[in-house]
Amino acid sequence: MPEADDLSLLISAAREAGEIAKRFFRKDPQVWDKGGDDGPVTEADFAVDSYLSESLTRARPDYGWLSEETADTPARLERTRCFIVDPIDGTRSFIHGDKNWAHSLAVVEDGQPVAAVVYLPMRDRLFTAAKGKGAFLNDDPIKVGDHAQPDGARVLTARPNLAATHWIGTCPEFVHKFRPSLAYRLSLVAQGRYDAMISLRNTWEWDVAAGTLIVTEAGGTVTDRIGNAPEFNRPRPAIDGMIAANPRLTREILDRLRPL
């Protein structure tokens, strides 16, 4: 199947990307501020992006390309399949010498992910999924947890998402944790280590395309903040927030959110 071939390609590329990134990690890489709310970028981000862009598009010249660190063009919108890539998701962690950063690589077909890899090279954690084939961590099958109620759920989210203004009544009594990489947060939900992830701000496609497939192939549900399934490779590559959990917990969280 094409998804299996694409997954093998993504795995190979992610592992090589990890080797490139390691050359800069904890070695005082050059850092630039993108301005606004876009955060920092390092020479490692650019080096990984350059490698992935060249190697993946050479292997699949008929696929589109969308990456956080590549200037976007409308050409990708004309392609049935598109790579959606974050060269380093969790750049602030990378800069600070923390190991919780990841390479996030996906192939999307007609708006839906069909092959995905989230790879944490410093932790040797390789999360993978192909459409209809399940989700895996280092070749072992993974599955979302079965906690069904928001109260007591172990949730990966940024603290501002817990503000009372976002919730009907009060915020549920989550057990709140945080990881800077959205791709890693989604993967941890797929693994069942955490019950849910919540993001209530605009979420860029490159941060979540791979993780979305990994969660759904692990038996979970992923929606935007109003309950719609996300679509990818859109003209403006942003999603209005994201909720990921097992199907019942996703519904319960959405029911507790205050309408926009």
C-alpha positions as CSV (number, residue, x, y, z in Angstrom):
1,M,0.0,0.0,0.0
2,P,1.2,3.6,-0.7
3,E,0.7,4.4,3.0
4,A,3.2,1.7,4.0
5,D,5.8,2.9,1.5
6,D,5.3,6.5,2.6
7,L,5.7,5.4,6.3
8,S,9.0,3.7,5.6
9,L,10.2,6.9,3.8
10,L,9.1,9.0,6.8
11,I,10.8,6.8,9.3
12,S,14.1,6.8,7.4
13,A,13.9,10.6,7.0
14,A,13.0,11.2,10.7
15,R,16.0,9.1,11.9
16,E,18.4,11.0,9.7
17,A,16.8,14.3,10.8
18,G,17.6,13.2,14.4
19,E,21.2,12.8,13.5
20,I,21.4,16.2,12.0
21,A,19.7,17.9,15.0
22,K,22.0,16.1,17.5
23,R,25.0,17.9,15.9
24,F,23.5,21.2,17.3
25,F,21.9,20.0,20.5
26,R,23.4,21.6,23.6
27,K,26.1,23.2,21.5
28,D,24.8,26.8,21.6
29,P,23.2,26.9,18.2
30,Q,22.5,30.2,16.6
31,V,18.9,31.4,17.4
32,W,16.7,34.0,15.7
33,D,13.3,35.4,16.9
34,K,10.6,35.1,14.3
35,G,8.7,38.0,15.8
36,G,5.1,38.2,16.9
37,D,3.9,35.0,18.6
38,D,5.9,32.7,16.3
39,G,8.7,32.1,18.7
40,P,12.4,31.3,18.1
41,V,14.0,29.3,15.3
42,T,17.6,27.9,15.3
43,E,20.1,26.9,12.7
44,A,19.2,23.3,13.6
45,D,15.6,23.9,12.5
46,F,16.8,25.2,9.2
47,A,19.3,22.4,8.7
48,V,16.7,19.7,9.4
49,D,14.2,21.4,7.2
50,S,16.6,21.7,4.3
51,Y,17.4,17.9,4.5
52,L,13.8,16.9,4.8
53,S,12.6,19.1,2.0
54,E,15.3,17.9,-0.4
55,S,15.1,14.2,0.4
56,L,11.4,13.8,0.7
57,T,10.4,15.9,-2.3
58,R,13.1,14.1,-4.4
59,A,11.6,10.7,-3.4
60,R,8.0,11.9,-4.1
61,P,8.2,14.8,-6.6
62,D,4.4,14.8,-7.2
63,Y,3.7,15.5,-3.5
64,G,3.1,19.0,-2.1
65,W,5.2,20.5,0.7
66,L,4.2,22.4,3.8
67,S,6.7,23.0,6.6
68,E,7.0,25.5,9.4
69,E,10.4,26.6,8.2
70,T,9.8,26.8,4.5
71,A,8.0,29.8,2.8
72,D,4.6,28.5,1.9
73,T,3.3,28.6,-1.7
74,P,-0.1,27.7,-3.2
75,A,1.4,24.9,-5.3
76,R,0.7,22.4,-2.5
77,L,-3.0,22.9,-2.8
78,E,-3.0,21.4,-6.3
79,R,-1.5,18.1,-5.1
80,T,-3.5,15.1,-3.9
81,R,-0.8,14.2,-1.4
82,C,1.3,16.6,0.6
83,F,4.1,16.3,3.2
84,I,3.3,18.3,6.3
85,V,6.4,18.7,8.5
86,D,7.7,20.4,11.6
87,P,11.5,20.0,11.5
88,I,11.8,20.5,15.2
89,D,8.6,20.7,17.3
90,G,9.5,22.2,20.7
91,T,12.3,24.5,19.6
92,R,12.3,26.2,23.0
93,S,13.1,22.9,24.6
94,F,15.8,22.3,22.1
95,I,17.4,25.7,22.9
96,H,17.2,25.0,26.6
97,G,18.8,21.6,26.4
98,D,15.6,19.7,27.3
99,K,15.1,16.4,25.5
100,N,11.3,16.8,24.9
101,W,11.5,18.0,21.3
102,A,10.5,16.0,18.2
103,H,10.5,15.7,14.5
104,S,6.9,15.6,13.2
105,L,6.4,14.3,9.7
106,A,3.1,13.4,7.9
107,V,1.7,12.6,4.5
108,V,-1.8,13.9,3.9
109,E,-4.1,12.7,1.2
110,D,-7.2,14.8,0.3
111,G,-7.0,16.5,3.6
112,Q,-6.5,13.5,5.9
113,P,-3.2,12.1,7.2
114,V,-2.3,8.6,5.9
115,A,1.2,8.2,7.2
116,A,2.8,9.7,10.3
117,V,6.0,9.8,12.4
118,V,6.8,11.6,15.6
119,Y,10.4,11.0,16.6
120,L,12.2,12.1,19.7
121,P,15.8,11.4,18.9
122,M,17.2,12.2,22.4
123,R,14.7,9.7,24.0
124,D,14.8,7.2,21.1
125,R,11.0,7.2,20.9
126,L,9.6,6.6,17.5
127,F,5.8,7.0,17.2
128,T,4.4,5.8,13.9
129,A,1.1,5.2,12.2
130,A,-0.3,4.4,8.7
131,K,-4.0,4.7,7.9
132,G,-5.9,1.6,8.9
133,K,-2.7,-0.1,10.3
134,G,-2.7,1.0,13.9
135,A,-0.3,3.1,15.9
136,F,3.1,2.1,17.4
137,L,5.9,3.2,19.7
138,N,9.2,1.6,18.7
139,D,7.2,-1.2,16.9
140,D,5.0,-2.0,19.9
141,P,1.3,-1.3,19.5
142,I,-0.2,1.6,21.5
143,K,-3.7,2.5,22.5
144,V,-5.4,5.4,24.1
145,G,-6.5,5.2,27.7
146,D,-10.1,4.6,28.9
147,H,-10.6,7.3,31.5
148,A,-14.1,8.7,30.6
149,Q,-14.7,11.8,32.8
150,P,-12.9,15.2,32.7
151,D,-12.5,15.3,36.5
152,G,-9.4,13.4,37.4
153,A,-8.2,13.1,33.8
154,R,-4.5,13.5,33.2
155,V,-4.4,16.3,30.6
156,L,-1.5,17.8,28.7
157,T,-2.3,21.5,28.2
158,A,-0.9,25.0,28.7
159,R,-2.0,26.7,31.9
160,P,-4.0,29.5,30.1
161,N,-6.4,26.8,28.8
162,L,-7.5,26.1,32.4
163,A,-8.8,29.7,32.9
164,A,-12.5,29.7,34.0
165,T,-13.5,31.9,31.0
166,H,-13.1,28.8,28.7
167,W,-15.4,26.6,30.6
168,I,-19.0,26.2,31.5
169,G,-19.1,26.7,35.3
170,T,-15.6,25.9,36.4
171,C,-12.7,24.2,34.8
172,P,-12.8,20.4,35.3
173,E,-10.5,19.1,38.0
174,F,-7.8,17.9,35.5
175,V,-4.5,16.5,36.6
176,H,-2.6,19.1,34.6
177,K,0.7,18.4,32.9
178,F,2.7,20.1,30.1
179,R,5.0,19.2,27.3
180,P,6.1,21.9,24.9
181,S,5.8,19.8,21.7
182,L,2.2,19.4,20.5
183,A,3.3,16.4,18.4
184,Y,4.7,14.8,21.5
185,R,1.5,15.6,23.5
186,L,-0.6,13.9,21.0
187,S,1.7,10.9,20.9
188,L,1.6,10.6,24.7
189,V,-2.2,10.5,24.5
190,A,-2.0,7.8,21.8
191,Q,0.3,5.8,24.1
192,G,-2.2,6.0,27.0
193,R,0.3,7.8,29.3
194,Y,-2.0,10.8,29.4
195,D,-5.8,10.8,28.9
196,A,-6.2,14.0,26.8
197,M,-4.5,17.0,25.3
198,I,-6.2,20.3,24.9
199,S,-5.2,23.4,22.9
200,L,-7.7,26.3,22.7
201,R,-5.7,28.6,20.4
202,N,-5.0,28.3,16.7
203,T,-2.9,25.3,16.1
204,W,-0.6,25.1,13.0
205,E,-1.0,22.0,10.8
206,W,2.7,21.1,11.0
207,D,2.5,20.7,14.8
208,V,-0.4,18.2,14.7
209,A,-0.9,16.5,11.4
210,A,1.3,13.5,12.3
211,G,0.0,13.3,15.9
212,T,-3.6,13.4,14.7
213,L,-3.2,10.1,12.8
214,I,-1.2,8.5,15.6
215,V,-4.1,9.3,18.0
216,T,-6.8,8.1,15.7
217,E,-5.0,4.9,14.8
218,A,-4.6,4.3,18.6
219,G,-8.4,4.4,19.0
220,G,-8.7,8.0,19.9
221,T,-10.7,11.0,18.6
222,V,-9.2,14.3,17.5
223,T,-11.4,17.4,17.0
224,D,-11.0,21.2,16.8
225,R,-12.3,23.1,19.8
226,I,-15.9,23.0,18.6
227,G,-15.9,19.3,17.8
228,N,-15.1,19.2,14.1
229,A,-12.6,16.7,12.7
230,P,-9.6,18.6,11.5
231,E,-8.7,18.8,7.8
232,F,-5.2,19.4,6.5
233,N,-3.4,21.1,3.6
234,R,-5.8,24.0,3.7
235,P,-5.0,27.5,2.2
236,R,-4.5,28.8,5.8
237,P,-2.8,25.9,7.5
238,A,-4.3,26.5,11.0
239,I,-6.9,24.7,13.1
240,D,-9.1,26.3,15.6
241,G,-7.7,24.5,18.7
242,M,-7.5,20.8,19.3
243,I,-8.9,18.2,21.7
244,A,-7.6,14.6,21.6
245,A,-8.7,11.8,23.9
246,N,-10.7,8.6,23.8
247,P,-14.0,9.2,22.1
248,R,-16.1,9.5,25.3
249,L,-13.7,11.7,27.1
250,T,-13.4,13.9,24.0
251,R,-17.2,14.4,24.0
252,E,-17.3,15.1,27.7
253,I,-14.5,17.8,27.4
254,L,-16.3,19.4,24.5
255,D,-19.5,19.5,26.5
256,R,-17.8,21.4,29.3
257,L,-16.2,24.0,27.0
258,R,-17.9,27.4,26.8
259,P,-19.2,28.1,23.2
260,L,-17.2,30.6,21.2
